[in-house]
Structures are given as structure tokens and as C-alpha cells.
Amino acid sequence: MGKLTRRARAKVDYLGFIGAREWPLAASGLGVVLGLVTILPSAVGVVLSVVALALGVATFTRDVRLLRAAG
């Protein structure tokens, strides 16, 4: 059991050493992920708004053409 404990402690020490060196990279990666999470819903809303506007303009144009053709 002692060998397993030493191996686990060595692994924790190694990961701590690597983490202490690489924390700026992890922090910047977390910033990118948080930025995407906050911007993505806004971007989807903008895309849906543009699609709705395009469909509204197309429907309006069709209605005006039909009205002119009927009159």
C-alpha cells in the first residue's frame, strides 16, 4: 500500500508543479471560454433578428406585389 501512496503523492506533486508553471495559459483559456459563453447567446439573437427581418421584408414585398396585381 505504501508504494501506491508514494505513486499518488508523486503524481499530485508533478501536477502541482506543472500547474504552477502553466496557470497563465489556463487562465487565458478560461477567459476565452467565458467570452464565448457570454457572446454566443447574443450572436444567436442577432442572427435570429436578421432572419426575422429578412422574412418580414420578403413577406411585405410579396403582399405589396399581390395587392398591385389584384387592383
C-alpha positions as CSV (number, residue, x, y, z in Angstrom):
1,M,0.0,0.0,0.0
2,G,3.0,2.3,0.6
3,K,4.1,2.1,-3.0
4,L,0.6,3.2,-4.2
5,T,0.6,6.1,-1.8
6,R,4.0,7.3,-2.9
7,R,3.0,7.0,-6.5
8,A,-0.2,9.0,-5.9
9,R,1.7,11.7,-4.0
10,A,4.3,11.9,-6.7
11,K,1.6,12.4,-9.3
12,V,0.0,15.1,-7.2
13,D,3.3,16.8,-6.8
14,Y,4.1,16.6,-10.5
15,L,0.6,18.0,-11.4
16,G,1.1,20.8,-8.9
17,F,4.5,21.7,-10.4
18,I,3.1,21.7,-13.9
19,G,0.0,23.7,-12.8
20,A,2.1,26.3,-11.1
21,R,4.0,26.9,-14.3
22,E,1.1,26.8,-16.7
23,W,-1.5,28.8,-14.8
24,P,-1.4,31.8,-17.1
25,L,-2.3,29.6,-20.0
26,A,-5.2,28.0,-18.1
27,A,-6.4,31.5,-17.0
28,S,-6.4,32.8,-20.6
29,G,-8.1,29.6,-21.8
30,L,-10.8,30.1,-19.2
31,G,-11.2,33.7,-20.3
32,V,-11.8,32.6,-23.9
33,V,-14.4,30.0,-22.8
34,L,-16.2,32.6,-20.7
35,G,-16.1,35.1,-23.5
36,L,-17.7,32.6,-25.9
37,V,-20.3,31.6,-23.4
38,T,-21.4,35.3,-22.9
39,I,-21.1,36.3,-26.6
40,L,-22.7,33.2,-28.2
41,P,-26.3,33.9,-27.0
42,S,-26.1,37.5,-28.2
43,A,-24.8,36.3,-31.6
44,V,-27.6,33.8,-31.9
45,G,-30.1,36.6,-31.1
46,V,-28.6,38.9,-33.7
47,V,-28.8,36.1,-36.4
48,L,-32.4,35.3,-35.5
49,S,-33.3,39.0,-35.7
50,V,-31.7,39.3,-39.1
51,V,-33.5,36.2,-40.4
52,A,-36.8,37.6,-39.0
53,L,-36.2,40.9,-40.6
54,A,-35.4,39.3,-44.0
55,L,-38.6,37.1,-43.8
56,G,-40.7,40.2,-42.8
57,V,-39.4,42.2,-45.8
58,A,-39.9,39.3,-48.2
59,T,-43.5,38.8,-46.9
60,F,-44.2,42.6,-47.2
61,T,-42.8,42.8,-50.7
62,R,-44.9,39.8,-51.8
63,D,-48.1,41.3,-50.2
64,V,-47.5,44.6,-52.0
65,R,-47.0,42.9,-55.3
66,L,-50.1,40.8,-54.9
67,L,-52.1,43.9,-53.9
68,R,-50.9,45.8,-57.0
69,A,-51.7,42.8,-59.2
70,A,-55.2,42.5,-57.7
71,G,-56.0,46.2,-58.1
